[in-house]
Amino acid sequence: MRYYTYHPAVFPNMVGAVSSDAGPGDLVAVFDKDGRRFGAGYYNPRARVPLRVLHHGDQPFAEADLDTLLRQAICLRRDTLKLAPDTDTYRVVHSDGDGLSGLIVDRYADLLSIEVTTLGSWRRLRRWLPILHEELGTRGQVIRVDPEIALMEGIRIADVPEVTQPSPPTVKVREHGVRYLVNFEAGHKTGFFCDQRDNRVKLGKLAHGRMLDLCCYTGGFALAAKLLAGCDEVTGVDLDEKAVAQARQNSNLNQTRIDWIHADAFTWARQMLRNGAQWDTLVLDPPKLIHHRDRKEEGIFKYRDLNALALQLVKKGGLYVTCSCSGLLSTDEFEDLVIGTAHRHGKKLQILDRTGPGLDHPVMSNCPESRYLKVLWARVM
């Protein structure tokens, strides 16, 4: 490498000489500009990020060490965090957060939902699948590769590892007494937002009165408010028609009634403001609104607009929970955005807490931007 960096992503201008026998997806030794061993990582000359460092240090790092990282990730969730008594759905591998760049594995009961974003992880998936199933006691998998990423990384999606038995399109999971039907064919990300698990439990302790789940997806927060907090009147709103249909199935699965509305959150919230409607508890969890650095300001404008609408729908003294899953928006930027929006509309926030994803979504100190989920808890004053 031409420059020192402990970040896992090493861009082309930082890469110096490359051995002629280093091929796409290979695990390679990395040396610093003085020729000293610096670490090891995936090499892919055709990728936007040609080097992804998985290990730092002067000790050799081999394929067996990658398997060790995989087993360590499984052990963290199973033996250290002990998630199984409360849920059968959680993140098993969190890409750079577990030192396995480009590999995301979520467990849903006895199935695994796997997302791959690097050629290095793709090439080793056949070897890793038996390890995952043996350690977790799972029986099947759903594997996803974004076509655009596959093109950039040189991943042949047609080479998807064989499945021992066909995986069903849906699976039922449990989380702190609430049941969900996860749809792999129509779901976002790996099928379900298990990163919000601890926040759903927290809402179950704090929600009260009339509750609105704005951008509800498949109804996680709405169901927590109804079943864990005992809110009598709960409404969920989302633009995704398939997500709303799934939310209805989830409420039926739990034998409870929630008012699900298929509508654009911006338009619907403006109409509610004109109607003078207000709620005691409101959760705003929109989809990712900032996708690229060059369109960051556009995304920030959307966050401001949506938070301005939502804040005005909360009764004085009511609970306001607002989220952002945009990795390009820092925690401080998000908090300043929400506070500034509240003040411009004559409201103050009594901030109760700041949270993020559960402990099964660890963040490595050399890759802090992977802390994408931000949740601000406040009373509107």
N, C-alpha and C positions, 0 to 999 in steps of 0.2 A: 504494500500500500504506500502511496505517496504521502498520505497524511495520517496522523493518529486520530482514531475515533473509536469509541466504545459502543457507538450506536450499531445495532444489527444490520442496518441498511447502508451499504457502501455503494455510492454512485460511480458512473464511469470515469469522471475526472479524478477520482481518488484512487483508482486502480492503476498500478504500474505494470511491470512485466508479468506475463502469464506463461506458465509452462505449456509447451506445445501439446502435451498429452492430456491437458485438462479439458474435459468435455462437458456439454450442457447437463446440468443436474448432478454433477460429480461433487463428492465431499472432498474439499481441497484444504491443504495447509496454507495458512496465511502468514506472510512475513512482513515486517515493517520495512521502512526505507533503508534501514541499516543492515538488513538481511537477517535480523533476529526473528525467531518464531514468535508470532503474535497471537495465533489462534487457529481456528478452522471454521469452514462454512460451506454453504452451497454456492457453486459457481454456475452461472448461466449467461454466456456472452450476449445472447440475443435479447435478454430481458432489460427492462428500464432500470432495474436494480440488479446489476450483474453479480454482485457478491452479497450474500446474507450471512453474517458471522454468527455462528451458533455457540462458539466456545472461545473464551479468551484465556491465554496462558501459554507457557512455553512447553507444556506437556503434549505428547501426541494425542490425537483425538480420532477415533476410528468408528466404523459402522456400529460396533457393539455399544459404543458410548451413546449413540443416538437411541438405541433400544433402551438403554438405561434411563435416558431422559423421559422416554415415553412411560416407562414403569413408574418413575418418580411422580409424574403428573397424575397417574391413576392413584397412586398411594396417597397423595395429598388429599384428594377428594374422598377416597374411601376410608382411609385409616386416620388421617389427621382431622379433617373437617367433619367426618362422620355425618354425611348428609342423608344417608339412606333412611334413618328413622322418620324424617320429616317429609321426604320427597323421593320420587324415583326419576326425577328429571333435573339434570344439572350439567354444567360444562365440565368435560373430562380433560380436554387439552385446549389451551388458549393461546395458540400461535407463539409469538415472541415472549409472552408472559410465562411460558413454560420452556423457552429455549428451543422450540420447534417451529421455526418460521414458516408460515404458510399452511399450517395444519390446525383446523378447528374441529373439535369433536364434541357433540352434545349427546347426552344419554336421554332417551325417552323410553322409560320402562325397559323392555328387553330389546330395544332397537337403538342403533346409533345413527345420528345424522351428522354427516361429515362434509366439511367444506374445505377445498384445497385451492391455494392461491400461488403456490410455487412449484416449479418443476422438480426441485429437490425432494419435497415431501411427496409429490405424486409418484415418483419413481420408487419410493419405499413403502407405498401404501399396501401393496400385496403382502409384504413381510409383516407389516404392523397390524393388519386386521386380525390375524389369529391371536396375537398378543392381547389386543383390546378385548376380544370376545372371551378369551380364557380368563383374564383378570377380572372382568366385570360380570361375567355370566350372561352376556347378551347373545342374541342369536342371528341378527341380521343388520343390514345397514342401508342407508340411503346416501348416495354420494353426489355432491354438487360441485361443478366447476363453472364459473361464469365464462361464457363464450369469449368475451373480450379479453379476460385475463388469460384464458387458454391460448388465445392467439399471440398475446405478448410474450407468454412464458414458453410457448412451444409445447403445450400439453395436448396430447392426442386424446380427446374425450372418448373416442371409440375404444381406447385401451382400458376402459374402466374395469377394475378387478371384478371377477365373477362373484356372484352372490350365491351362497349355499342354498338359500331358499328365497322365493319372492317375498319382498317386504310389502305389507299392506299400505295403502295410501294414507291411512289414519291410524293413530294409536291413542289409547286412553292413558293418561298419567294422573298422578296425584301430587298435591302440594299443600301441606299444612291443612289437610282436611277438605280442600277444594279439589274437584276433579275437572280435568280439561280433555278435550278431544283435539289432538294435534294433527293438522293436515299437512303432509309433506308436499303434496302437489300444488296446493294453493297458498301455502304459508310463506311468510317473509323470512329472511335470514335462514336459519337451520330449522324453521318450523314453528318456533315459539320463543317468546322473549324471556328465557330463563334468567337473564341478567337482572330482571326486576323482581326476582323472587323475594328477597329480603325487604324490599320496599313495599311489596304487596302485603307482607305480614305487618310491617310498621303501620301501613294505612289501616289495617284491620284493628289496630289499637287506638287510632286517633280520629278516624272518620266519624261523623255524626250528622244527624238531620238529613235534609235532602242532599243527595250526592250526584255530581255530574262527572262522568268520565269522558273528557273531550279528546278525540283521536283515540278511541278505545281499543282499536284493533280487534282481538278476539275476546275482549272483556275481562282481562285479568284484574284490573283495579276495581272495576264495577262489581265483580263477583266477590272480591275481598271485602269491599264496603258492605255488601249485602249479607254475606255468610259469616264473616269474621267480626265485623263491627256492628252488625244488626241494623244498618240503615234501612228505613222503611221504603223510601222512595228513591230509586236509583235509575239514572238515565245514562246510556252510552251512545256516543255519536261517532261515526266514521265514514269517510268517503269510499272506502273499499267495500264494495257490495258483498264480495265473498267473505271478507273478514266479519262483517255484520251477521251474515248467515251462520258463520262458525260461532259467533258470540251467542246467537240464539240457541244453537245446539248445546253450547256449554251451560247456559242457564237451565235448559231442559234436563241436561245430565245431572245437575245439582238440584233439580226439582224446586226451582225458585223463579220468581218473576222479576224481570228487569225490562225497562222500556228501551228497546234498541232502535236507533234512528239512522237511516242511510242518508247522509247529507255531507256537504262540504263544511268543514268546521268554521271557516271564515264567514261564509254566507249565513249559516245557521246561527252563529253567535251574534252576528249583527242584528238578525231578526229578533233574537231573544232580548237584546238590549232595547230595541224599540218596544218590545212587549213589556219591559220592566221586570223580567224574570230574574231571580237570584237563587243561589244555592248556598247551603251551609258548608259543604265540602266540595272542592273542585280539583280534579287531577287533569293536567294538560301534558300529554305525552305524544307529541307529534313525531312523524317519521323524520329521518335525517333531512335537514333543510339546507345544509352546506355540503356540496359534493366535490367542489373543486376550489382551489385557492383563488383562482381568478374570478370566481363568482361568490366570494365570501360576503361582500357587502350586500348583495341581493338576498342571500340567506339570512343575514342579520336583520335586514328590513322585515322579512317574513316573521322571524322570531319576535321582533318588537310588536308587530301588528297583531299577531295571535295572542301574545301575552297581554297586550292592552285590552283586547276584547274579553279575554278570560277573567282578568282581574276585576273588571267592572261587573262581572256576573256573580262575584262572591259577596255575601253579606258581610257587614262590618263585624269583625271578630271571627269570621269564618276561616276555615283551613284551606290554604292554597298550596298545591304541590305541583311544581312545574319542572319539566325534564328537557334535556337535550342529549341526543346521541350523536351529535356532529363532532368528530374528533378534531376538526380544524378550529373549533371554538373552545378556547380554554375555560377552565373553571372560573377564573377571575372575570373573563370577558362575559361569560354567561350571567354571572351574578350581577355585575355592573349593569348589564342590559336589562335584567328583570327589575332591579331596584330603580334605575332611571325611568323605566316605563311606568312604574307605580307612582313615582313622584310627579311625573308629568300629568298624571290623571288625578292628582290630589289625594293620593293614598300613601300610607306608610306600611312597611312590612315589619312585623315582629318575627325575625328569623329564628326558627326553632332548631333547625338542623340542616346539614349539607351531607348528602350521601351519594353513593355511586352503585356499581354492581356488587353482587355478592362476592364472598371470598373465593369462590371457584373461578373468578375472573381476575387472577393476579396480574400485577404490572411490574415489569422489570425496571430497575432504576435507570438503566441506560436506554429505555424506550418509553418515556413518560407520556408521550402523546397517545399511547394505546389506552390511556384512561379516558375513554370516549364518553361514557355515560355520566351525566351530572344531574342531580336531583336536589332542588331547593324546597325546603319545607318552611312555611311561614303562616302567620295569621295576618289577615288584611285589616288594617286599622284606619 
